[in-house]
Amino acid sequence: MQGFTALGTVTSGVPYQKKWTGTEVRAWVLDAEYQSTRLVPIRPLIANLGFISNPKYWGMAFRRSFFALDAQDFALLETAMKQVQA
């Protein structure tokens, strides 16, 4: 399933390289504080997310890797990710 898996707020604006435990992979990261959330499928949200300019090619929006969300998109995702599953 393709979806949103984490909700966090960047706490430092200084990127640094981090080596992932058990691998030789080094990636650029930013420190962030993460909230307790649930996984949310992306497909039901595509039409309502402003950063997706063409729903047919919605995956292109994520090719930017790290990008900021506007307040409306953040609120939509935060609400969906914090909903308690029945």
NORRA-V742729 format. One record per backbone hydrogen bond with DSSP energy under -0.5 kcal/mol. NH is the residue of the N-H (numbers start at 1). CO is the residue of the C=O. E is the energy in kcal/mol with one decimal. If there is no record, write none. Layout:
((NH & CO & E) (NH & CO & E))
This chain:
((3 & 1 & -0.5) (4 & 40 & -2.7) (9 & 33 & -2.2) (11 & 31 & -2.4) (12 & 31 & -1.1) (15 & 13 & -0.7) (16 & 29 & -2.1) (18 & 27 & -2.6) (20 & 18 & -0.5) (20 & 25 & -2.3) (23 & 20 & -1.9) (27 & 18 & -2.4) (29 & 16 & -2.8) (33 & 9 & -2.3) (34 & 32 & -0.5) (35 & 7 & -2.8) (37 & 35 & -0.6) (38 & 81 & -2.1) (40 & 4 & -2.0) (42 & 2 & -2.3) (45 & 42 & -2.1) (46 & 42 & -1.1) (46 & 43 & -0.6) (48 & 45 & -1.7) (49 & 45 & -0.7) (49 & 46 & -1.1) (50 & 48 & -0.6) (52 & 49 & -1.3) (53 & 51 & -0.8) (57 & 54 & -1.4) (58 & 55 & -1.1) (60 & 57 & -1.8) (61 & 58 & -1.2) (62 & 59 & -1.3) (63 & 60 & -1.3) (64 & 61 & -0.6) (65 & 62 & -1.6) (66 & 64 & -1.2) (67 & 65 & -0.5) (74 & 70 & -2.4) (75 & 71 & -2.4) (76 & 72 & -2.1) (77 & 73 & -2.4) (78 & 74 & -3.0) (79 & 75 & -2.5) (80 & 76 & -2.2) (81 & 77 & -2.7) (82 & 78 & -1.4) (83 & 79 & -0.7) (83 & 80 & -0.6))
